[in-house]
Amino acid sequence: MIELGLHTDNWRTLSGSFEMACESAVKYGLEHVEFSAIHGQYFITAMGYDPSISLQSNPRALRRYLESKGLKVSQMDGSFPMMGPEGSSFGVQYAQQTIRYAAELDCPMVDTVDGALEIPGMTKDDVFRITCDNYRQILPWAEDYNVIVNVEPHGPYTSDGDFMERLFEYFESEYLRFNMDTGNSFIAGLDPVEYIKRFRKYLTHAHIKDVSEGLASALRGEETGIAVSEVPVGGGVNADNIKKCIEFLKETDWSGGVSIECYGSDENTRASVEFMRSII
């Protein structure tokens, strides 16, 4: 069964709060949300202008709030870039503490990514070695807390299918899995349908993101990731790929959560939910 939800990050560019995002999920009859974690404090979030959650906040209070709204968390987004030396310094602890927090919410998985650019002066083999060292420190936490760690295509390493396949095969762990992103894979110049097919055996969650015609013309093949789509899901040039991805998941009896990622205006959210329901 495919479970439809939304990412609260859709409200970041609107300077919207976590509560605003959750109210929208309730308004459109969704049962799942995904949100980004902050390892520390961010004053903009504290003032109510950002939809992320600090890992220093009380997870049980958050759980009560979500239960009062009839919402569950499909995934926590702990996406400090994991590849390379900064991943060692910051990404490991970021992911570890996100895992701890997720367990308090009965959230089954945590998302991780790489950065937007290749690391200067390092070969892919260098980066791969450090990446394995980083995930090797995270996976014992995942196992102890029974929380899956996902890897999402969002940068030059995760958009490299051979790099991703090598990473999954290196560990062959039920706790290291794949979060598909239809928008990031498309903007990177990949075929989202072929990418999701390639990593279907590892797939546990997905971000559903369309791409506007203007953005695709300007950046496809030049960038590897975008935060959210400025057009509703189904309203861009990636709509047909999204349909084919969902059809493939249905044909292969896949079950899991998918998060809508689009600019969080009421009209965009409504149109995205309607489109996704029509194909799910």
Steps between C-alpha positions, in 0.01 A plus 500: 500500500632842405443753779481865396645778713679831471834649599467798734800656320245607237421791734860616552502743208165631627654561845235262628508307826491127566147543633391673179624205298325250726173692475525479122555124520188469715300726267570273204445175686862384513618276781876537463752781518876516463712774652860618515706479816718779637800387704496791743284811492400738222344826611280522191339169595455615859318809373261285297635575151650162410337154486793296637533348847796533736645176630524679836123529519279258694413208269220375725327837493532497120359150491196609703446792261517275195265247657252780573500576127476136395844517337794262485857569389598296195864614512725755667732695274845513663670607183827662594726387211647161590770464238854618567682657797219733607274198514747350747511815712132592497287259296564196718385662824215671313369165379561322831297750696227506236475121536462535876226761456320298232479200730318712758236580238466143371628641173641208298773675298744788464611656172860592408661659192826634359587861422426696186856497365787258462764536771806682361820302488339163570435213260177304515693212655623736774146620564363145494746387767408788731129450429525136608681606818219745572215255447690238697465729802130562438374150431552362855269777622249409231508136607473576873210740451340297219494801268589468130752745352416602146726652235339748260623615156576867555859563393778384269572177688145386571402583140772261385326163481827305514607685817162430662498134400853459632395657833195278546690187402790587730274480805209282380318612813126502551559830682662679204238564236388737223280810500409581140457861390325545166598867467866472593559204270329684214689829547827302513428383146401147601189305406304480828318186389821315423661623824214378717501167317874462554468543876156349556641226726627768742206742477317584825378859445473763226482873444260593223609820330411649164715750307383813323573535129713810559711337770551188291613707201744697711646238732438143383831323482672794672369451856436183700230609742226752572330568833137502388311549176353843436218330307258244645572133453343413167536855369853479361711320242570211739135399540514209256806358673321522835203311356730229365686472832177456694371249246822302533471498879142380478591228250777374731279511815719755674382636834625815669468874546534766232534869590374777275766769455376824344471866588254486786229742390147378554436474126821304436431262788142438390597437137789272602284291731229467234752394236670246727170350613393463139802283418538313831 
